[in-house]
């Protein structure tokens, strides 16, 4: 789903030839025969489609992985350019800054990322990012992220977030949004979950679904209808069921405006200087932990953005811990994150008020809830893909569900029949339960806040529907 690889058979050879030529050049090889294909690494296979072994002229062996983007939509979103900016500009600048305050912190931050070699912009239209295969590091046995490593990952994330925030405050103080857009356009300007430059189109009368970059509203509508069809299977308690159905109705009405809500939640952060570059897609498939040293490595910054550093923590929890841990455990994990954040900030001479970070956690809670829903929702589609269901079949199912009202019992049966057809044997209730839990856990205040944000934005931009005339209503 992240990288839709579509290319004609005749171009495959061209792409490989271009990439090999690029590798020969950046590693100063005598011949392309010094490049051999290897099986993909066990970790991060969604974003590591190719792994190679380079035998250099002096006999030294270098293992690399190559992430190639073919789909036009990801090129338009500047996914590769953002990764390049992270590796070539931001990480070097941040590590150079922290080294001036703490001699080993730059090395600690550099160790959290694979070594960057270069980007190949092929004539055939594809783009390839070439990085060190971190599994080949000496003395490091990197394994896929596991829940038991949550604290270690949260602490490493805090190290990076605090380092980036310290650099932002010291080296870019007082930057306006316009200047930051100009200075780092690839991070601020392109649509990801938290960067929606298309909001101007919304203000000019475009519907949210016509905005580029994000179609969560469509999936949210589908999933809410599916939940209605399965509500009795998912919740036996009648009173609780009615409460969840009520929240589903409210969320269904909100879902077309989710991109707007996320963007406005970010804009509520009045002190722009408390924002900094964030990693973005802090997902288990983009995290590896060393079994020998406990070191953590992050990859895939195609969704990096500019926001509150706490958003990275929400992203991590939504992907890795949120649905499996109680709220109390998430708060406990946040305290571990805060301990490391404050410690790192003090090391680089930055004063941090712990209470301010607690307040920031509460202020960005709405983003955390939306993230959980996003990943649970797309998780359902991902599950269908894993089961080998074709994209066309999933598309047919989605369109079928959108067309149904689901208040009618016959429509509910039809949804169940359609889902059964798509999935084959057995129903996938686990993800539906996860999504239902997200909606069920929503405080009424959160839903009220979302609605208030939408109304305030529409009113401010002249998009609010005119109030009905009371006299006409009486007539």
C-alpha positions as CSV (number, residue, x, y, z in Angstrom):
1,X,0.0,0.0,0.0
2,X,2.8,2.4,0.8
3,X,4.6,2.0,-2.5
4,X,2.4,0.9,-5.4
5,X,5.0,-0.6,-7.8
6,X,3.6,-0.3,-11.4
7,X,5.9,-0.4,-14.3
8,X,5.9,-2.0,-17.8
9,X,7.9,-5.2,-18.4
10,X,10.1,-3.4,-21.0
11,X,11.3,-0.8,-18.5
12,X,12.5,-3.3,-15.8
13,X,15.8,-3.8,-17.5
14,X,16.3,-0.1,-18.0
15,X,15.6,0.6,-14.3
16,X,18.1,-2.1,-13.2
17,X,20.8,-0.8,-15.6
18,X,20.4,2.7,-14.4
19,X,20.6,1.7,-10.7
20,X,23.6,-0.5,-11.3
21,X,25.4,2.4,-13.1
22,X,24.6,4.6,-10.2
23,X,25.9,2.1,-7.6
24,X,29.1,1.6,-9.7
25,X,29.6,5.4,-9.6
26,X,28.9,6.1,-5.9
27,X,31.0,3.1,-4.7
28,X,33.8,3.8,-7.3
29,X,33.6,0.2,-8.6
30,X,35.6,-1.2,-11.6
31,X,32.7,-3.2,-12.9
32,X,28.9,-3.9,-12.3
33,X,29.8,-7.5,-11.6
34,X,30.9,-6.3,-8.1
35,X,27.2,-5.9,-7.3
36,X,25.2,-9.0,-6.3
37,X,21.5,-9.3,-5.3
38,X,20.7,-10.5,-1.8
39,X,17.5,-11.7,-0.2
40,X,15.5,-8.8,1.4
41,X,16.3,-8.1,5.1
42,X,13.9,-9.5,7.6
43,X,13.1,-6.1,9.0
44,X,11.3,-3.3,7.1
45,X,10.5,-5.3,4.1
46,X,7.6,-3.0,3.2
47,X,10.1,-0.2,2.6
48,X,13.2,-2.2,1.6
49,X,12.3,-3.8,-1.7
50,X,15.9,-4.6,-2.8
51,X,19.1,-5.6,-0.9
52,X,22.5,-5.7,-2.5
53,X,26.1,-6.7,-1.6
54,X,28.8,-4.5,-3.0
55,X,32.3,-5.8,-3.2
56,X,34.6,-2.8,-3.3
57,X,37.9,-2.6,-5.3
58,X,39.9,-3.1,-2.1
59,X,37.9,-6.3,-1.3
60,X,35.8,-4.7,1.4
61,X,32.1,-5.8,1.4
62,X,29.3,-3.3,1.9
63,X,25.6,-4.4,2.3
64,X,23.0,-1.9,1.2
65,X,19.3,-1.7,0.7
66,X,17.6,0.3,-2.0
67,X,14.0,1.7,-1.7
68,X,12.6,2.5,-5.2
69,X,9.5,4.6,-5.8
70,X,7.7,4.1,-9.1
71,X,4.2,5.3,-8.4
72,X,3.6,8.9,-9.6
73,X,1.5,9.8,-6.5
74,X,4.5,9.2,-4.2
75,X,6.8,11.2,-6.5
76,X,4.3,14.1,-6.4
77,X,4.3,13.9,-2.6
78,X,8.2,14.3,-2.8
79,X,8.6,11.2,-0.6
80,X,12.2,10.6,-1.7
81,X,13.1,14.3,-1.6
82,X,12.0,14.5,2.0
83,X,14.1,11.5,2.9
84,X,17.1,13.1,1.2
85,X,16.5,16.3,3.1
86,X,16.4,14.4,6.4
87,X,19.7,12.5,5.7
88,X,21.7,15.3,4.0
89,X,20.5,18.4,5.8
90,X,18.6,17.9,9.0
91,X,20.5,15.0,10.7
92,X,23.9,16.5,9.9
93,X,22.8,20.0,11.2
94,X,21.3,18.6,14.4
95,X,24.3,16.3,15.2
96,X,26.7,19.2,14.5
97,X,24.7,21.4,16.9
98,X,24.4,18.8,19.8
99,X,28.1,17.9,19.5
100,X,28.9,21.5,20.5
101,X,27.1,20.9,23.9
102,X,27.7,17.2,24.5
103,X,30.6,15.4,23.0
104,X,29.0,12.0,22.4
105,X,25.4,13.0,21.7
106,X,25.9,13.5,18.0
107,X,27.2,9.9,17.7
108,X,24.2,8.7,19.7
109,X,21.8,10.4,17.3
110,X,23.7,9.3,14.2
111,X,23.6,5.7,15.4
112,X,19.7,5.8,15.2
113,X,19.8,6.0,11.4
114,X,21.3,3.9,8.6
115,X,24.2,5.5,6.7
116,X,23.0,7.4,3.6
117,X,24.8,6.8,0.3
118,X,22.7,8.7,-2.3
119,X,19.6,9.0,-4.5
120,X,19.4,7.8,-8.1
121,X,16.9,9.8,-10.2
122,X,16.5,7.4,-13.1
123,X,15.6,8.5,-16.6
124,X,12.9,5.8,-16.6
125,X,11.0,7.9,-14.0
126,X,11.7,5.9,-10.9
127,X,13.7,7.1,-7.9
128,X,15.9,5.0,-5.7
129,X,17.2,5.8,-2.2
130,X,20.4,3.9,-1.3
131,X,21.2,3.3,2.4
132,X,23.4,1.1,4.5
133,X,21.8,-2.3,5.4
134,X,21.8,-1.8,9.2
135,X,21.6,-5.6,9.7
136,X,25.2,-5.8,8.5
137,X,26.6,-3.6,11.3
138,X,29.3,-5.4,13.3
139,X,28.2,-6.8,16.6
140,X,24.6,-5.8,16.0
141,X,21.9,-8.3,15.5
142,X,18.9,-6.2,14.5
143,X,15.5,-7.7,14.9
144,X,12.0,-6.4,14.0
145,X,10.4,-4.2,16.7
146,X,8.5,-6.1,19.5
147,X,6.2,-4.7,22.1
148,X,8.6,-5.7,24.9
149,X,11.0,-3.1,23.5
150,X,8.5,-0.3,23.8
151,X,10.4,1.6,26.5
152,X,13.7,1.4,24.6
153,X,12.1,2.7,21.4
154,X,10.2,5.5,23.3
155,X,13.5,6.6,25.0
156,X,15.4,6.7,21.7
157,X,12.5,8.6,20.1
158,X,12.7,11.1,23.0
159,X,16.5,11.5,22.4
160,X,15.8,12.4,18.7
161,X,12.8,14.6,19.4
162,X,14.6,16.6,22.1
163,X,17.7,17.0,19.9
164,X,15.7,18.2,17.0
165,X,13.7,20.7,19.2
166,X,16.9,22.0,20.8
167,X,18.4,22.6,17.3
168,X,15.2,24.3,16.1
169,X,15.0,26.6,19.1
170,X,18.7,27.6,19.1
171,X,19.4,27.7,15.4
172,X,16.1,28.8,14.0
173,X,14.5,31.0,16.7
174,X,11.6,33.2,15.7
175,X,11.1,31.6,12.3
176,X,7.7,32.4,10.8
177,X,5.8,29.6,9.1
178,X,6.4,31.3,5.8
179,X,10.2,31.4,6.4
180,X,10.3,27.8,7.5
181,X,8.3,26.8,4.4
182,X,10.9,28.6,2.3
183,X,13.9,27.1,4.2
184,X,12.7,23.5,4.3
185,X,9.9,23.2,1.7
186,X,10.1,19.5,1.3
187,X,9.3,18.9,5.0
188,X,6.7,21.6,5.5
189,X,5.0,21.9,2.1
190,X,4.0,18.5,0.9
191,X,0.9,16.6,1.9
192,X,1.3,14.0,4.7
193,X,-1.0,13.2,7.6
194,X,0.0,16.5,9.2
195,X,0.9,18.8,6.3
196,X,-2.1,19.9,4.2
197,X,-1.1,22.8,1.9
198,X,-4.4,22.0,0.0
199,X,-6.5,23.7,2.7
200,X,-6.6,26.9,0.6
201,X,-8.6,24.9,-1.9
202,X,-11.0,24.0,0.9
203,X,-11.3,27.7,1.8
204,X,-12.1,28.4,-1.9
205,X,-15.1,26.1,-1.8
206,X,-13.5,22.7,-2.7
207,X,-14.9,19.7,-0.9
208,X,-12.5,17.9,1.4
209,X,-12.6,14.8,-0.7
210,X,-11.2,16.9,-3.6
211,X,-8.1,17.7,-1.7
212,X,-5.0,15.8,-2.6
213,X,-3.1,13.5,-0.4
214,X,-5.5,11.9,2.0
215,X,-8.7,9.7,1.6
216,X,-9.2,8.6,5.2
217,X,-12.7,10.1,5.2
218,X,-13.8,7.5,2.6
219,X,-12.5,4.6,4.6
220,X,-13.9,6.0,7.8
221,X,-17.3,6.1,6.3
222,X,-17.0,2.5,5.1
223,X,-15.7,1.2,8.4
224,X,-18.4,2.9,10.4
225,X,-21.0,1.1,8.2
226,X,-19.2,-2.2,8.6
227,X,-19.2,-1.6,12.4
228,X,-23.0,-1.1,12.3
229,X,-23.4,-4.4,10.5
230,X,-21.3,-6.2,13.1
231,X,-22.1,-4.3,16.3
232,X,-24.0,-7.2,17.9
233,X,-21.0,-9.5,17.3
234,X,-18.6,-6.9,18.7
235,X,-20.5,-5.8,21.8
236,X,-23.0,-7.9,23.7
237,X,-24.0,-5.2,26.3
238,X,-27.0,-3.4,24.8
239,X,-26.4,-0.1,26.7
240,X,-22.8,0.0,25.7
241,X,-23.8,-0.9,22.1
242,X,-26.2,2.1,21.9
243,X,-23.5,4.4,23.3
244,X,-21.0,3.2,20.6
245,X,-23.6,3.5,17.8
246,X,-24.2,7.1,18.9
247,X,-20.5,7.8,18.7
248,X,-20.3,6.0,15.3
249,X,-23.0,8.3,14.0
250,X,-21.2,11.4,15.2
251,X,-17.9,10.3,13.8
252,X,-19.4,9.3,10.4
253,X,-20.6,12.9,10.1
254,X,-17.2,14.3,11.1
255,X,-15.1,12.0,8.9
256,X,-15.2,14.1,5.7
257,X,-13.5,16.9,7.6
258,X,-10.8,14.8,9.3
259,X,-7.9,16.4,7.2
260,X,-9.2,19.9,8.3
261,X,-9.4,18.8,11.9
262,X,-5.8,17.5,12.0
263,X,-4.5,20.6,10.3
264,X,-6.4,23.0,12.6
265,X,-5.3,21.0,15.7
266,X,-1.7,21.7,14.6
267,X,-2.5,25.4,14.1
268,X,-3.8,25.6,17.7
269,X,-0.1,25.4,18.8
270,X,0.4,29.1,19.1
271,X,4.1,29.0,19.8
272,X,5.6,28.0,16.5
273,X,9.0,27.8,18.0
274,X,7.8,24.8,20.1
275,X,7.5,22.9,16.9
276,X,10.3,21.1,15.1
277,X,11.0,18.5,12.3
278,X,9.5,15.2,13.3
279,X,10.2,11.7,11.9
280,X,6.6,11.0,11.0
281,X,5.9,7.3,10.2
282,X,7.1,5.8,13.5
283,X,5.7,2.4,12.6
284,X,6.9,-1.1,13.8
285,X,7.9,-1.9,10.2
286,X,10.2,1.2,10.2
287,X,11.9,0.3,13.6
288,X,14.6,-2.3,14.3
289,X,16.1,-3.1,17.7
290,X,19.5,-4.7,18.2
291,X,19.2,-8.0,20.1
292,X,22.9,-7.6,21.3
293,X,23.1,-3.9,22.3
294,X,19.5,-2.7,22.5
295,X,20.3,0.1,20.0
296,X,17.3,1.3,18.0
297,X,17.3,2.3,14.3
298,X,14.5,4.3,12.5
299,X,14.0,4.3,8.8
300,X,11.5,5.7,6.3
301,X,11.0,9.5,6.5
302,X,8.7,9.9,3.5
303,X,6.1,11.2,6.0
304,X,8.4,13.4,8.0
305,X,6.8,16.8,8.9
306,X,7.0,19.9,11.0
307,X,4.9,19.7,14.2
308,X,5.0,19.3,18.0
309,X,7.6,16.6,18.9
310,X,4.9,14.9,21.0
311,X,3.1,14.0,17.8
312,X,5.9,11.4,17.1
313,X,5.0,9.8,20.4
314,X,1.3,9.7,19.5
315,X,2.3,8.2,16.2
316,X,4.4,5.5,17.9
317,X,1.6,4.7,20.4
318,X,-1.1,4.6,17.8
319,X,1.0,2.1,15.7
320,X,2.6,0.0,18.3
321,X,1.0,0.2,21.7
322,X,-2.3,2.1,21.7
323,X,-4.7,-0.7,21.0
324,X,-2.9,-3.3,23.1
325,X,-2.1,-1.2,26.2
326,X,-4.5,0.4,28.7
327,X,-4.7,4.2,28.9
328,X,-2.8,4.0,32.2
329,X,0.1,2.1,30.6
330,X,0.3,4.6,27.8
331,X,0.6,7.4,30.4
332,X,3.3,5.3,32.1
333,X,5.1,4.9,28.8
334,X,4.9,8.7,28.2
335,X,6.6,9.3,31.6
336,X,9.5,7.1,30.4
337,X,9.6,9.1,27.2
338,X,9.5,12.4,29.2
339,X,12.4,11.3,31.5
340,X,14.7,10.8,28.5
341,X,13.4,14.0,26.8
342,X,14.1,16.2,29.8
343,X,17.5,14.5,30.4
344,X,18.5,15.1,26.7
345,X,17.3,18.7,26.8
346,X,19.4,19.4,29.9
347,X,22.5,17.9,28.2
348,X,22.3,20.5,25.4
349,X,21.5,23.4,27.8
350,X,17.8,23.7,27.0
351,X,15.3,24.4,29.8
352,X,12.2,22.2,29.6
353,X,9.2,22.4,31.8
354,X,7.8,18.9,32.4
355,X,4.3,20.3,33.0
356,X,4.4,22.1,29.6
357,X,5.0,18.7,28.0
358,X,2.2,17.1,29.9
359,X,-0.1,19.9,28.7
360,X,1.2,19.4,25.1
361,X,0.4,15.7,25.4
362,X,-3.2,16.6,26.3
363,X,-3.4,19.3,23.6
364,X,-2.4,16.8,20.9
365,X,-4.6,13.9,22.3
366,X,-7.1,14.5,19.5
367,X,-4.4,13.9,16.9
368,X,-3.5,10.7,18.8
369,X,-7.1,9.4,18.6
370,X,-7.3,10.2,14.9
371,X,-4.0,8.4,14.3
372,X,-5.3,5.3,16.1
373,X,-8.4,5.3,13.9
374,X,-6.4,5.9,10.7
375,X,-4.0,3.0,11.3
376,X,-6.8,0.6,12.5
377,X,-8.9,1.6,9.5
378,X,-6.1,1.1,6.9
379,X,-5.1,-2.0,8.9
380,X,-8.4,-3.5,7.7
381,X,-7.5,-2.9,4.1
382,X,-3.9,-4.0,4.7
383,X,-5.3,-7.3,6.2
384,X,-7.3,-7.8,3.0
385,X,-4.1,-7.3,1.0
386,X,-2.2,-9.7,3.1
387,X,-4.9,-12.3,2.6
388,X,-4.2,-12.0,-1.1
389,X,-7.4,-10.1,-2.0
390,X,-6.9,-8.0,-5.2
391,X,-7.1,-4.2,-5.1
392,X,-10.0,-4.4,-7.6
393,X,-12.0,-6.7,-5.3
394,X,-11.4,-4.5,-2.3
395,X,-12.5,-1.5,-4.4
396,X,-15.7,-3.2,-5.4
397,X,-16.4,-4.0,-1.7
398,X,-15.8,-0.4,-0.7
399,X,-18.1,1.0,-3.4
400,X,-20.7,-1.6,-2.5
401,X,-20.6,-0.6,1.2
402,X,-20.7,3.2,0.4
403,X,-23.9,2.6,-1.6
404,X,-25.7,1.0,1.3
405,X,-27.7,2.7,4.1
406,X,-27.1,-0.1,6.7
407,X,-30.0,1.0,8.9
408,X,-32.0,-1.6,7.1
409,X,-31.4,-5.2,8.3
410,X,-31.1,-6.4,4.7
411,X,-28.3,-3.9,4.0
412,X,-26.5,-5.2,7.1
413,X,-26.8,-8.7,5.8
414,X,-25.5,-7.6,2.5
415,X,-22.4,-6.0,4.0
416,X,-21.7,-9.2,5.9
417,X,-22.1,-11.2,2.7
418,X,-19.8,-8.9,0.8
419,X,-17.2,-9.0,3.5
420,X,-17.4,-12.8,3.6
421,X,-17.0,-12.9,-0.2
422,X,-13.9,-10.7,-0.1
423,X,-12.3,-12.5,2.9
424,X,-13.3,-16.0,2.0
425,X,-13.4,-18.2,5.0
426,X,-13.8,-16.6,8.4
427,X,-14.5,-13.0,9.4
428,X,-11.9,-10.5,10.5
429,X,-13.4,-9.2,13.7
430,X,-10.1,-8.4,15.4
431,X,-9.4,-5.2,13.5
432,X,-13.1,-4.1,13.7
433,X,-12.9,-4.5,17.5
434,X,-9.8,-2.4,17.5
435,X,-11.5,0.4,15.5
436,X,-14.7,0.1,17.7
437,X,-12.5,0.4,20.8
438,X,-11.0,3.6,19.4
439,X,-14.4,5.1,18.8
440,X,-15.8,3.8,22.1
441,X,-12.9,5.4,24.0
442,X,-13.5,8.8,22.5
443,X,-14.6,11.3,25.1
444,X,-17.6,13.4,24.3
445,X,-15.4,16.4,24.8
446,X,-13.1,15.2,22.0
447,X,-16.0,14.9,19.5
448,X,-17.3,18.3,20.7
449,X,-13.9,19.8,20.1
450,X,-13.7,18.3,16.6
451,X,-17.1,19.7,15.7
452,X,-16.2,23.2,17.2
453,X,-13.0,23.2,15.1
454,X,-14.9,22.5,11.9
455,X,-17.6,25.1,12.6
456,X,-15.1,27.8,13.6
457,X,-13.1,27.1,10.4
458,X,-16.1,27.2,8.1
459,X,-17.4,30.4,9.8
460,X,-14.0,32.1,9.5
461,X,-13.7,31.3,5.8
462,X,-17.4,32.0,4.9
463,X,-18.2,28.3,4.3
464,X,-20.8,28.0,7.1
465,X,-24.3,27.2,5.8
466,X,-26.7,30.1,6.3
467,X,-29.0,29.7,9.3
468,X,-32.6,28.7,8.5
469,X,-35.2,31.4,8.9
470,X,-37.3,30.7,12.0
471,X,-40.5,32.1,10.5
472,X,-40.1,29.8,7.4
473,X,-39.5,26.9,9.7
474,X,-42.8,27.6,11.6
475,X,-44.7,27.9,8.3
